[in-house]
Amino acid sequence: FFFFLLPTMPREARPFSKFVEIGRVCFINYGPLYGKLCVVLDVIDNNRAWVDGPGIERQQLNFKRIALTKFVIDITRGAKQKNVKKAWADANIDDKWAQTSWAKRLAQREARASLNDFERFQVMIARKRRSALVKKNVRQLKAQ
């Protein structure tokens, strides 16, 4: 529906803000590479992209298996691996990714999953104590 107008529309009026494009950094959200970042080198067809990145081999990935991030690096279509690595380092993607709330949420989920039984018990007790303090403070504020 009027997608030919997208390039001329102001950025705020566009229905989407992230597009599949050469250089778009993506998060792999399914499969054996889950949790890794990659960059789109080329769009093969409506379902697949050719990707590369640190810690993964250059390969085709289905769009359903990747989630677009807000980062874009400056590379050419089908760039060589050394150029991708250099652009990745120049754009400082790893540090920028670590600062996003998305990455922090994933790290917290991973940390929680690695807790043993006693550590989960300690978290439960800490949550109960915090909840009791909040209730006490709310009661005091209502009384005033």
C-alpha positions, 0 to 999 in steps of 0.5 A: 500500500503506497510503498513507493512513497516510503523514500519520499515520506519523512522518517517519522511518518513511515510505518516502520523504522528498521528495514532489511538492508545491506549492513543491518546488524541482526540478532539470531533468534532461533537455531544453533546460533541463537544469541549471536549477532550478524550483519546482512551482506545481501538479500537473496530473496523474500525469505533469506539473507546472506549474513556474516559476523563475528563467531558465525560462518558466512551463510544464508539465514531465513528472515524468520530466524533473525531480528533486526536491531537498530544498528547499521554498519557501512559495508558494500553488498557482498563485502569480504570478511576482512572488510566486515570485521573492520567495519564491525570494529569501527562501528563498535557494535559489540559495545553498543549492543551490550548497552541496549536494554535488549542485551541487558534483558537477555543477560539477566535471563541467562544469569537467572537460568544459571542459578542453582537451587540455593541461589534461587531460594536467596532470590525468593527471600530477597524479593519477599523482603523488598516486597515487605519494605514496599508495603510498609512504605506504602502504608506509611504514606497512606497514613500521612 
